[in-house]
Amino acid sequence: MGRIVSREELTALLGRAKRGSRRVVFTNGCFDLLHPGHIRILEEARSLGDVLVVGVNRDATVRKAKGDSRPVFPEDERTELLAALEAVDFVVLFSEPTPRELVAELLPDVLVKGADWGPTEIVGREEVEAVGGRVVSIPLELGYSTTNILEKICKLPQERPYPATR
């Protein structure tokens, strides 16, 4: 099970001078509604190194990027879910629109994003490659998209064909 840490704690634990021979992998996202596509990318990312760090957008940046109805789950719940996953070692929140500053502080050995991001769109690429790290794009699982799942939920009938739970 992973740990939710502050940026300062993360840098103290896994900064270049502190990590030793451990290969640090970093990925990031909103992780607004955790689904199997997320799990598979995180597991694949974890297989690329010894430690997986997941950067999570704070609520305000999710709203700015996705609209006022998002996130569905607040940041403390999104980080809790991610930290509970076997593949995840550390979860850290960031407030900036992109994780560039966080990536520059951590300088992971491997930076991972889903293949929906083009090679020139991956934020932090320059910083990671400048210190000899690599950037990996992982193919997305077809059929999984938080936006599509939310749209599907919104189209469900409003009546409850089942009893409400407490």
RAKAZI-V115677 format. One record per residue. N is the residue number from 0. PHI is phi as a letter, one per 20 degrees, with the letter a starting at -180 (* if undefined). Layout:
{{N & PHI} {N & PHI}}
This chain:
{{0 & *} {1 & e} {2 & c} {3 & e} {4 & c} {5 & e} {6 & g} {7 & f} {8 & f} {9 & f} {10 & f} {11 & f} {12 & e} {13 & c} {14 & g} {15 & g} {16 & f} {17 & d} {18 & e} {19 & m} {20 & e} {21 & f} {22 & e} {23 & e} {24 & d} {25 & c} {26 & b} {27 & b} {28 & r} {29 & e} {30 & l} {31 & f} {32 & c} {33 & f} {34 & c} {35 & g} {36 & f} {37 & f} {38 & g} {39 & f} {40 & f} {41 & f} {42 & f} {43 & f} {44 & f} {45 & f} {46 & f} {47 & e} {48 & a} {49 & e} {50 & c} {51 & d} {52 & d} {53 & d} {54 & e} {55 & c} {56 & f} {57 & f} {58 & g} {59 & f} {60 & f} {61 & f} {62 & g} {63 & f} {64 & e} {65 & d} {66 & o} {67 & f} {68 & e} {69 & d} {70 & f} {71 & f} {72 & d} {73 & f} {74 & g} {75 & f} {76 & f} {77 & f} {78 & f} {79 & f} {80 & f} {81 & f} {82 & f} {83 & f} {84 & f} {85 & g} {86 & f} {87 & e} {88 & e} {89 & c} {90 & c} {91 & c} {92 & e} {93 & c} {94 & d} {95 & f} {96 & f} {97 & c} {98 & e} {99 & g} {100 & f} {101 & f} {102 & f} {103 & f} {104 & f} {105 & e} {106 & l} {107 & f} {108 & f} {109 & c} {110 & d} {111 & d} {112 & b} {113 & f} {114 & f} {115 & f} {116 & e} {117 & f} {118 & g} {119 & e} {120 & e} {121 & f} {122 & f} {123 & o} {124 & g} {125 & g} {126 & f} {127 & f} {128 & f} {129 & f} {130 & d} {131 & n} {132 & e} {133 & c} {134 & d} {135 & c} {136 & d} {137 & d} {138 & g} {139 & f} {140 & e} {141 & f} {142 & n} {143 & d} {144 & b} {145 & g} {146 & g} {147 & f} {148 & f} {149 & f} {150 & f} {151 & f} {152 & f} {153 & f} {154 & e} {155 & f} {156 & g} {157 & f} {158 & f} {159 & d} {160 & f} {161 & c} {162 & f} {163 & f} {164 & e} {165 & e}}
